[in-house]
Amino acid sequence: MNKKIALILSFLLLVSITGCAKKIELNSSEVLSDIQNIMKEEMIAEGMPADRFTDENIPGYMSSNIIDTENPNMYQDYFNLDLIQEGYVFQHMMNVKSDLIIFIKATDESNIDTLKESLDQVHQQQDQIWSQYLPDQYEKVKKSEIIIKDQYILYVTSDYQTPIIDLFNKYFE
């Protein structure tokens, strides 16, 4: 009898703990805006004049909605877009900087592994390009990171990688 009560209490404790777990809901456009703000702050601290920034735009960078098929971007072919609820690609406009940030919200956590495999392919493509082109940018590509939290994935190759990843991790604290 005591074993049954202990088992029931253990089950109830487990249900109460997991039932109270905080589920994070992020808005991809807000995450992109926060990333851009971090980059802006870092660039100004490095000496870029503040008047070069308009609205939330970062000079020399562009963003695109990863699932917008009417305005396709070069990374859509790597992904099964049906697995992506929302997300953005943020990269340098010219092929002289390897900076690439991809933020994805999966339709379901069960799709994360497949999406990570796609990001691994993106990284392989980046590696092939930059290993033959600009050595300083290739060093950055070699340090690229993929961070997974719940149903969100962040791929980062950037001079500002550490503060961007710190921002992403803070969303889940």
Phi, psi and omega per residue, in radians:
M1 nan -0.747 3.130
N2 -1.106 -0.610 3.119
K3 -1.153 -0.676 3.123
K4 -1.139 -0.753 3.139
I5 -1.133 -0.761 3.119
A6 -1.089 -0.716 3.114
L7 -1.121 -0.773 3.119
I8 -1.110 -0.780 3.128
L9 -1.114 -0.689 3.094
S10 -1.090 -0.755 3.124
F11 -1.102 -0.791 3.131
L12 -1.099 -0.671 3.096
L13 -1.116 -0.793 3.120
L14 -1.060 -0.798 3.130
V15 -1.097 -0.728 -3.113
S16 -1.189 -0.640 3.127
I17 -1.197 -0.873 -3.113
T18 -1.245 -0.530 3.108
G19 -1.207 -0.434 -3.129
C20 -1.653 -0.019 -3.140
A21 -1.075 2.355 -3.092
K22 -1.401 2.119 3.094
K23 -1.645 2.125 -3.096
I24 -1.518 2.320 3.035
E25 -2.100 1.961 3.131
L26 -1.850 2.582 3.043
N27 -1.741 2.111 -3.039
S28 -1.033 -0.683 -3.135
S29 -1.189 -0.579 3.079
E30 -1.231 -0.667 3.088
V31 -1.096 -0.794 3.101
L32 -1.023 -0.773 3.120
S33 -1.064 -0.749 3.114
D34 -1.109 -0.709 3.105
I35 -1.104 -0.782 3.128
Q36 -1.082 -0.680 3.114
N37 -1.121 -0.695 3.085
I38 -1.086 -0.805 -3.141
M39 -1.091 -0.712 3.120
K40 -1.058 -0.841 3.130
E41 -1.029 -0.762 -3.133
E42 -1.148 -0.738 -3.125
M43 -1.162 -0.701 3.094
I44 -1.129 -0.732 3.110
A45 -1.082 -0.508 3.113
E46 -1.455 -0.088 3.060
G47 1.998 0.003 3.088
M48 -1.244 2.294 3.137
P49 -1.068 2.371 -3.102
A50 -1.092 -0.473 -3.118
D51 -1.282 -0.099 3.067
R52 -1.340 -0.260 -3.106
F53 -1.675 2.259 3.070
T54 -2.055 2.323 -3.103
D55 0.869 -2.143 3.120
E56 -1.871 0.159 -3.100
N57 -1.320 2.459 3.078
I58 -1.816 2.169 -3.109
P59 -0.972 2.248 3.095
G60 1.519 0.001 -3.118
Y61 -2.058 2.723 3.085
M62 -2.408 2.663 3.083
S63 -2.169 2.669 3.072
S64 -2.552 2.559 3.089
N65 -1.288 2.151 -3.010
I66 -1.168 -0.405 -3.107
I67 -1.857 0.131 3.128
D68 -1.390 1.750 -3.090
T69 -1.372 -0.266 3.079
E70 -1.345 -0.462 3.069
N71 -2.198 1.267 -3.019
P72 -1.140 2.666 3.034
N73 -2.070 2.894 -3.010
M74 -1.210 -0.143 -3.104
Y75 -1.763 -0.146 -3.106
Q76 -1.041 -0.590 -3.104
D77 -1.150 -0.295 3.128
Y78 -1.378 -0.297 -2.971
F79 -2.067 2.618 2.869
N80 -1.484 1.823 -3.024
L81 -1.126 -0.333 3.085
D82 -1.170 -0.303 -3.138
L83 -1.566 -0.079 -3.055
I84 -1.943 2.162 3.085
Q85 -1.384 -0.782 3.097
E86 -2.838 2.845 3.115
G87 2.932 2.906 -3.103
Y88 -2.375 2.643 2.959
V89 -1.952 2.299 3.120
F90 -2.272 2.114 -3.048
Q91 -2.630 2.887 3.096
H92 -1.244 2.477 -3.085
M93 -1.228 -0.599 -3.087
M94 -1.754 2.643 -3.112
N95 -1.485 0.810 3.087
V96 -2.094 -0.095 3.071
K97 -2.299 2.366 -3.080
S98 -1.480 0.046 -3.079
D99 -0.945 2.202 3.133
L100 -2.635 2.171 3.094
I101 -2.221 2.192 3.095
I102 -2.178 2.155 3.111
F103 -2.060 2.194 -3.065
I104 -2.280 2.398 2.924
K105 -1.908 2.018 3.139
A106 -1.268 2.652 3.087
T107 -1.128 -0.453 -3.106
D108 -2.760 2.584 3.122
E109 -1.035 -0.448 3.140
S110 -1.177 -0.237 -3.140
N111 -1.620 -0.076 -3.046
I112 -1.039 -0.790 -3.105
D113 -1.068 -0.729 3.123
T114 -1.132 -0.738 3.128
L115 -1.177 -0.627 3.078
K116 -1.125 -0.709 3.082
E117 -1.030 -0.690 3.094
S118 -1.117 -0.720 3.104
L119 -1.181 -0.573 3.041
D120 -1.084 -0.670 3.084
Q121 -1.165 -0.691 3.059
V122 -1.033 -0.779 3.141
H123 -1.097 -0.720 3.101
Q124 -1.064 -0.719 3.113
Q125 -1.120 -0.769 3.107
Q126 -1.062 -0.738 3.131
D127 -1.050 -0.795 -3.142
Q128 -1.085 -0.763 -3.120
I129 -1.126 -0.965 -2.967
W130 -1.364 -0.375 3.098
S131 -1.186 -0.372 -3.119
Q132 -1.794 -0.087 -2.911
Y133 -2.021 -1.356 -3.089
L134 -2.119 1.940 -3.058
P135 -0.997 -0.681 -3.122
D136 -1.158 -0.614 3.107
Q137 -1.301 -0.564 3.093
Y138 -1.116 -0.647 3.097
E139 -1.047 -0.656 3.111
K140 -1.174 -0.750 -3.140
V141 -1.071 -0.685 3.139
K142 -1.094 -0.380 -3.130
K143 -1.717 0.134 3.136
S144 -0.968 2.604 3.131
E145 -2.300 2.577 3.011
I146 -2.068 2.105 -3.115
I147 -2.001 2.306 -3.137
I148 -2.098 2.260 3.058
K149 -2.439 2.098 -3.123
D150 0.912 -2.109 -3.127
Q151 -1.791 0.390 -3.114
Y152 -2.010 2.513 3.098
I153 -2.322 2.374 3.082
L154 -2.168 2.183 3.025
Y155 -1.914 2.235 -3.087
V156 -2.353 2.181 2.853
T157 -2.220 1.929 -3.040
S158 -2.872 2.683 2.981
D159 -1.146 -0.349 -3.071
Y160 -1.956 0.569 -3.043
Q161 -1.015 -0.827 -3.078
T162 -1.072 -0.885 3.129
P163 -1.161 -0.512 3.095
I164 -1.180 -0.789 3.118
I165 -1.157 -0.689 3.081
D166 -1.036 -0.753 3.080
L167 -1.011 -0.861 -3.126
F168 -1.022 -0.804 3.134
N169 -1.122 -0.577 -3.131
K170 -1.142 -0.496 3.100
Y171 -1.045 -0.446 -3.006
F172 -1.850 0.142 3.121
E173 -1.397 nan nan
